[in-house]
């Protein structure tokens, strides 16, 4: 089963979106900041002995990665369009 990020990436670039170095760099910086904030508030969940809790933390990080890609890839779109894309589910992406 493909990850959320893989699905998002394949859908965006099949549509001819350019993947340049600045977009990739923006994705990395956004994810780094979002993930750091998440880890500050709930770092213990990634090391949890509870598989479900750990799985939810991993899914949250994957969603933060997707959101980082959406925001970086849509820098020229309207805020409303970015908002719609951030809220889109896996099925919509």
PyMOL commands that set and color helices and strands:
alter all, ss='L'
color gray80, all
select helices_A, chain A and resi 4-14+21-47+51-73+79-87
alter helices_A, ss='H'
color red, helices_A
deselect
rebuild
show_as cartoon
